[in-house]
Amino acid sequence: MATATEQPKKSPVRFIILGIVLLVGGYFGFQKIRFAFTHETTDNAQIETQITPVLPRVAGYVKTISVNDYDSVKAGQLLVEIDDAELQTQLEEMQADYTQTEVDIVNAKAALNNALVSLKVNKGNIDINKVRLAKAQEDLKRDQALFAGEAITKKQLDDSKFTLETAQKQVDNSTNDLSAAQSRIAVLQAAVKKAEAAMAVKQAKIDQQKLKLSYTKVYAPCAGKIGKKNVSEGQFVQAGTPLFSIVNDTTYWVVANFKENQLHALTPGKIVDIRVDAYPDLKLTGTVASLSEATGAKFALLPPDNASGNFVKVTQRLPVKIWINDVNKYKSLLRAGLSVYIEAAN
């Protein structure tokens, strides 16, 4: 029998297990440390794509909506139609006003034509009165010779003088009538040009109104998928009010915000590893496209001013744009805004 002072022998299994655990832990710890020294990482990154807002260009009540939430659309597809009854009525009024302007132009041209005819008559009257004036001058000379020879009476000579004065006044009046007719023609020509200019202005307004009518139909500016709708049928919308957005579902990239002391590992063309939080088993690679020319703080609404107050150094982050390699292979899984983890070797 064993004495009471004898100690039971310790089993070596637990030491073996402890050693294995320490070795495995040390191995993975070493890998972690080595990875930290040889790679730059960040989880301050997300998937981006082009998001295009759909905005109406005229105000009005929504007549029809041709899409639902998250529908796929093609470029140029009709999305929303705004009631155009009021704009159509305004167009008809403008067209009627345009027709009235056409009539005004016809009347102005007719008045101008009449004035031109009257001008010809006035010129003819001047020629006739000049002939009469010449005859009166010859008659006066003849009567003056006859009166000197006492062949006619003083009254006959006075009648010849009166006839000459009358002929001269008629020539003067005809000349004045011609000047007035010429001035009237200038006025009527200006009236025609004014009416034609008014017609051009009204035609421009009609074209503008037709353009507004075309804006009552809102088409997709690009292909993609509809986001959540912010409009319903019968709702009144103002010009420029966001109705919904179209998300480009063919092109994706990543914007990663690396710390400024990590940028030495990031140059355009560098291949990086991408892990998407939503798909832990999905392994993606990307290519660094470009680095922002300013830190994220500089794009803030109220950027910090280090020259004021007490200075506390804060490590800045710089946005880095990364293209996703073979994006067409994974675009059915990718969504804008998904968080990702980026690894870049030094």
Legacy VTK file of the C-alpha trace (Angstrom):
# vtk DataFile Version 3.0
C-alpha trace
ASCII
DATASET POLYDATA
POINTS 346 float
0.000 0.000 0.000
1.059 3.494 -0.804
1.872 5.760 2.076
-0.149 8.929 2.719
2.795 11.124 1.711
2.922 9.861 -1.840
1.724 12.419 -4.546
-0.353 11.216 -7.536
1.471 11.508 -10.835
0.282 14.409 -13.068
-0.982 13.461 -16.488
1.084 14.947 -19.385
-2.010 15.277 -21.623
-3.030 18.641 -20.303
0.479 19.968 -20.828
0.398 18.713 -24.389
-2.964 20.363 -25.003
-1.791 23.592 -23.398
1.314 23.528 -25.544
-0.670 22.970 -28.691
-3.005 25.844 -27.783
-0.056 28.124 -27.137
1.565 27.116 -30.411
-1.623 27.659 -32.418
-2.327 30.950 -30.628
1.240 32.046 -31.164
1.059 31.131 -34.854
-2.144 33.050 -35.466
-0.910 35.911 -33.316
2.274 36.038 -35.362
0.217 36.003 -38.568
-1.895 38.857 -37.267
1.118 40.890 -36.295
2.867 40.158 -39.588
-0.304 41.065 -41.490
-0.589 44.332 -39.566
2.986 45.241 -40.516
2.618 44.279 -44.189
-0.932 45.483 -44.975
-3.048 48.602 -44.635
-6.730 48.044 -43.906
-9.910 50.015 -43.305
-13.559 49.248 -42.723
-14.508 52.882 -43.336
-15.581 52.095 -46.887
-18.725 51.420 -48.857
-19.938 50.605 -52.339
-20.922 53.554 -54.510
-22.727 53.957 -57.823
-24.339 56.715 -59.878
-27.699 57.805 -58.469
-29.676 60.088 -60.788
-32.636 62.043 -59.374
-35.811 62.257 -61.461
-37.158 65.823 -61.370
-40.154 67.373 -63.177
-39.491 70.559 -65.144
-43.038 71.918 -64.844
-45.474 72.143 -61.942
-48.794 70.344 -61.983
-50.870 67.444 -60.728
-49.511 63.947 -61.295
-51.758 62.184 -63.791
-50.170 58.741 -64.062
-47.151 56.875 -62.680
-45.845 54.052 -64.841
-43.371 52.432 -62.417
-43.300 50.941 -58.940
-40.683 50.863 -56.223
-37.429 49.144 -57.248
-38.541 48.510 -60.842
-35.909 48.228 -63.558
-36.206 50.936 -66.228
-34.576 51.704 -69.545
-33.249 55.050 -70.695
-36.048 57.080 -72.285
-38.847 55.061 -70.666
-41.960 57.023 -69.633
-42.085 57.255 -65.844
-44.561 59.970 -64.837
-47.149 62.049 -66.683
-48.342 65.409 -65.355
-51.796 66.745 -66.206
-51.404 69.128 -69.169
-54.982 70.422 -69.533
-54.157 73.918 -68.272
-51.033 74.195 -70.396
-52.976 72.982 -73.435
-55.606 75.695 -72.901
-52.889 78.325 -72.630
-51.395 77.061 -75.876
-54.718 77.393 -77.699
-55.051 80.959 -76.408
-51.551 81.787 -77.638
-52.297 80.301 -81.050
-55.468 82.409 -81.346
-53.472 85.502 -80.386
-50.896 84.551 -83.026
-53.639 84.337 -85.658
-54.823 87.832 -84.675
-51.271 89.096 -85.144
-51.199 87.603 -88.633
-54.367 89.597 -89.462
-52.744 92.749 -88.065
-49.772 92.216 -90.369
-52.070 91.819 -93.392
-53.856 95.073 -92.473
-50.561 96.900 -91.944
-49.241 95.731 -95.309
-52.504 96.766 -97.017
-52.276 100.239 -95.472
-48.671 100.480 -96.639
-49.667 99.451 -100.155
-52.406 102.110 -100.232
-49.885 104.704 -99.090
-47.504 103.690 -101.883
-50.323 104.064 -104.437
-51.175 107.474 -102.974
-47.523 108.436 -103.265
-47.608 107.732 -106.992
-50.752 109.870 -107.305
-49.048 112.688 -105.416
-46.058 112.540 -107.748
-48.432 112.664 -110.740
-50.210 115.698 -109.280
-46.886 117.486 -108.871
-46.053 116.881 -112.528
-49.468 118.195 -113.643
-49.197 121.274 -111.425
-45.699 121.994 -112.734
-47.077 121.905 -116.279
-49.813 124.316 -115.219
-47.208 126.545 -113.570
-45.106 126.634 -116.745
-48.181 127.512 -118.823
-49.144 130.260 -116.369
-45.637 131.714 -116.561
-45.767 131.779 -120.389
-49.254 133.336 -120.325
-48.074 136.034 -117.936
-45.100 136.908 -120.148
-47.333 137.117 -123.204
-49.942 139.193 -121.395
-47.310 141.554 -120.068
-46.123 142.188 -123.671
-49.677 142.668 -124.850
-50.429 145.038 -121.970
-47.327 147.078 -122.825
-48.683 147.400 -126.369
-52.105 148.286 -124.893
-53.612 145.196 -126.557
-55.257 143.912 -123.346
-56.724 145.487 -120.263
-55.224 145.719 -116.771
-57.755 143.149 -115.517
-56.606 140.555 -118.021
-53.016 141.069 -116.878
-54.095 140.722 -113.226
-55.943 137.514 -114.078
-52.729 136.088 -115.572
-50.804 137.004 -112.407
-53.463 135.347 -110.243
-53.377 132.233 -112.381
-49.556 132.049 -111.996
-49.758 132.477 -108.204
-52.451 129.809 -108.014
-50.350 127.386 -110.055
-47.341 128.044 -107.818
-49.422 127.373 -104.676
-50.711 124.140 -106.185
-47.133 122.988 -106.871
-46.153 123.844 -103.279
-49.202 122.025 -101.892
-48.508 118.958 -104.036
-44.882 118.935 -102.818
-46.059 119.131 -99.202
-48.539 116.311 -99.838
-45.681 114.211 -101.240
-43.543 114.823 -98.145
-46.457 113.879 -95.891
-47.112 110.718 -97.916
-43.434 109.736 -97.691
-43.460 110.250 -93.909
-46.651 108.187 -93.641
-45.000 105.386 -95.621
-42.111 105.324 -93.127
-44.614 105.084 -90.268
-46.523 102.281 -91.983
-43.302 100.388 -92.754
-42.383 100.623 -89.069
-45.876 99.376 -88.180
-45.396 96.340 -90.434
-42.022 95.548 -88.851
-43.504 95.995 -85.367
-46.341 93.601 -86.189
-43.870 91.080 -87.624
-41.708 91.359 -84.489
-44.789 90.844 -82.308
-45.635 87.752 -84.343
-42.087 86.415 -83.841
-42.380 86.963 -80.080
-45.718 85.162 -79.957
-44.318 82.323 -82.054
-41.458 82.002 -79.558
-43.970 81.881 -76.702
-45.914 79.170 -78.534
-42.721 77.157 -79.006
-41.912 77.625 -75.327
-45.402 76.486 -74.359
-45.074 73.397 -76.552
-41.772 72.695 -74.821
-43.510 72.944 -71.443
-46.152 70.535 -72.692
-43.417 68.067 -73.608
-42.080 68.393 -70.052
-45.364 67.026 -68.661
-44.066 63.591 -69.648
-41.104 62.644 -67.455
-38.780 60.059 -69.016
-35.960 58.061 -67.480
-32.663 59.912 -68.037
-30.700 56.661 -67.753
-31.112 52.933 -67.257
-31.169 51.433 -63.787
-33.508 50.624 -60.938
-36.069 52.883 -59.318
-35.590 53.721 -55.663
-38.437 54.490 -53.285
-41.115 56.706 -54.848
-41.831 60.046 -53.206
-44.922 60.822 -55.286
-48.410 59.441 -55.841
-51.117 60.014 -58.440
-53.117 63.207 -57.902
-50.319 64.862 -55.970
-49.310 68.405 -56.912
-45.598 68.718 -57.594
-43.456 71.769 -58.132
-40.797 72.038 -60.811
-37.577 70.557 -59.465
-39.269 68.445 -56.771
-37.474 65.051 -56.477
-39.939 62.316 -57.445
-37.549 59.388 -56.980
-34.061 58.335 -58.000
-32.664 55.900 -60.535
-29.788 53.781 -59.279
-27.285 52.702 -61.918
-27.128 48.913 -61.524
-24.310 48.300 -64.007
-21.394 50.301 -62.626
-20.128 50.040 -59.059
-17.019 51.220 -57.267
-15.784 51.572 -53.698
-14.899 54.737 -51.815
-12.587 53.894 -48.914
-11.525 56.496 -46.370
-7.944 55.620 -45.394
-5.990 57.377 -42.697
-3.329 59.760 -43.894
-0.552 57.536 -42.501
-1.813 54.641 -44.664
-1.596 56.404 -48.018
1.952 55.236 -48.743
0.474 51.836 -49.673
-2.133 53.245 -52.044
-1.190 54.340 -55.540
-3.306 54.354 -58.720
-3.262 50.896 -60.263
-2.641 49.088 -56.963
-4.606 45.825 -56.538
-6.497 45.531 -53.232
-8.717 42.900 -51.630
-12.368 43.686 -50.945
-14.658 41.923 -48.511
-18.363 42.765 -48.445
-19.983 42.598 -45.009
-23.233 41.324 -46.516
-21.435 38.368 -48.145
-18.631 37.156 -45.840
-17.626 34.357 -48.199
-17.431 36.630 -51.255
-13.867 37.511 -52.184
-13.431 40.504 -54.492
-10.452 42.388 -55.792
-10.247 45.979 -56.840
-7.925 48.469 -58.478
-7.115 51.850 -56.967
-8.420 54.442 -59.429
-7.533 57.748 -57.771
-7.051 59.570 -54.504
-9.017 62.650 -53.533
-7.249 66.011 -53.695
-8.574 66.937 -50.243
-9.381 65.183 -46.994
-12.945 64.439 -46.009
-12.864 67.218 -43.395
-12.372 69.807 -46.141
-15.664 68.754 -47.744
-17.573 69.115 -44.478
-20.252 71.785 -44.122
-18.191 73.400 -41.359
-14.545 72.427 -41.996
-12.260 72.627 -38.933
-10.003 75.659 -38.602
-6.798 74.655 -36.849
-5.716 78.279 -36.559
-8.402 79.045 -33.994
-8.538 77.857 -30.388
-6.430 75.080 -28.927
-5.002 72.682 -31.485
-5.552 68.947 -31.068
-4.073 66.793 -33.788
-6.615 64.439 -35.354
-5.586 61.870 -37.923
-7.286 62.830 -41.155
-8.858 60.453 -43.678
-8.599 60.728 -47.435
-11.242 59.271 -49.802
-9.795 56.693 -52.198
-11.753 55.533 -55.243
-11.403 51.829 -56.054
-12.786 50.100 -59.138
-14.234 46.629 -58.534
-12.627 44.058 -60.826
-15.021 41.818 -62.825
-17.940 43.924 -61.613
-20.325 42.410 -64.180
-19.845 39.034 -62.506
-21.028 40.324 -59.140
-23.378 43.201 -59.998
-26.477 41.133 -59.139
-25.208 40.982 -55.535
-23.806 44.475 -55.137
-25.848 47.364 -53.800
-24.889 50.976 -53.291
-24.174 51.774 -49.667
-23.074 48.285 -48.566
-20.172 48.327 -46.114
-16.911 46.733 -47.219
-13.497 45.964 -45.743
-10.385 46.861 -47.743
-6.957 45.238 -47.493
-3.950 46.695 -49.326
-0.477 45.214 -49.176
2.378 47.602 -48.400
LINES 1 347
346 0 1 2 3 4 5 6 7 8 9 10 11 12 13 14 15 16 17 18 19 20 21 22 23 24 25 26 27 28 29 30 31 32 33 34 35 36 37 38 39 40 41 42 43 44 45 46 47 48 49 50 51 52 53 54 55 56 57 58 59 60 61 62 63 64 65 66 67 68 69 70 71 72 73 74 75 76 77 78 79 80 81 82 83 84 85 86 87 88 89 90 91 92 93 94 95 96 97 98 99 100 101 102 103 104 105 106 107 108 109 110 111 112 113 114 115 116 117 118 119 120 121 122 123 124 125 126 127 128 129 130 131 132 133 134 135 136 137 138 139 140 141 142 143 144 145 146 147 148 149 150 151 152 153 154 155 156 157 158 159 160 161 162 163 164 165 166 167 168 169 170 171 172 173 174 175 176 177 178 179 180 181 182 183 184 185 186 187 188 189 190 191 192 193 194 195 196 197 198 199 200 201 202 203 204 205 206 207 208 209 210 211 212 213 214 215 216 217 218 219 220 221 222 223 224 225 226 227 228 229 230 231 232 233 234 235 236 237 238 239 240 241 242 243 244 245 246 247 248 249 250 251 252 253 254 255 256 257 258 259 260 261 262 263 264 265 266 267 268 269 270 271 272 273 274 275 276 277 278 279 280 281 282 283 284 285 286 287 288 289 290 291 292 293 294 295 296 297 298 299 300 301 302 303 304 305 306 307 308 309 310 311 312 313 314 315 316 317 318 319 320 321 322 323 324 325 326 327 328 329 330 331 332 333 334 335 336 337 338 339 340 341 342 343 344 345
